[in-house]
Amino acid sequence: FIVGFVLRKRIFFISILILIASLNLNAVNLSLGFTSQFAISGTTTNSSKIFPANFRDFDVGFNFSIGINQPISYSMSFSILADLGYYHDSYGLKYNIEGKRAIEEYQFDSFLIGGYGRFNFGFLSLGAGGGVKIPVSASYKIDKPSLYRSYMLTFGDLNDIFEKVFISYLRFSIDFSIFNYFLIGVYVNYDFPIHFQDNNYMSDILINKSSISSLDIGIQFGYYINLNIDKNYY
């Protein structure tokens, strides 16, 4: 699974580089944007599954984008963007332990860095990209029979709990332009599994000790503008 993911990432970035090299850079525009996102989120502990059994959480985020926009025709263009932003992830799990309800929940507040490509067809845009989320703060809560605990987790705690702290993600979107610059759309975000270390750190507290991953489905609002930097433009 990991090898396949790395291979897919390399193919994606190589394809982007080939596309950049083939562009007529004398006609590109500077592309700037801001997007805010709101989604329902579902978590799974099975690293071989993408779709969760249910959606029980809410995630939010926003990001700034900067890159280039290459016109293809009068009504078509392609954008290559770098994304910087913030994302709040919720990983909530519900169990049945001896006939009683138990809940385990992680909250991550992360700095997001990634890349994004957008095909623009008139007022419609199709987007795809990915990157990593770097948690800057986190919390953990467990509520089960005879035990309730809530913890704030530092970056060091996360390093002790998980094999890797960084959350790799993929995102796909369909957006509609309104009044030329404003956009509204839908997106799907998949967070690849982060695996727990095989140690005794919080082992007496954790219920799930394998991995967690999530799928978000939501709406996004934003603003994009293209500034002409054509070397031959007067």
Buried (B, 14 or more C-beta within 10 A) or exposed (E): EEEEEEEEEEEBEEEBEEEEEEBEEEBBBEBBBBBBBBBBBBBBBBBEEBEBEEBBBBBBBBBBBEBBBBBEEEEEBBBBBBBEBBBBBBBBBBEEEEEEEBBBBBBBBBEBBBBBBBBBEEEEBBBBBBBBBBBEBBEBBBBBEEEEEEEEBEEEBBBEBBEEBBBBBBBBBEBEBEEEEEBEBBBBBBBBBBBBEEEEBBEEEEEBBEBBBBBBBBEBBBEBEBEEBEEEEE
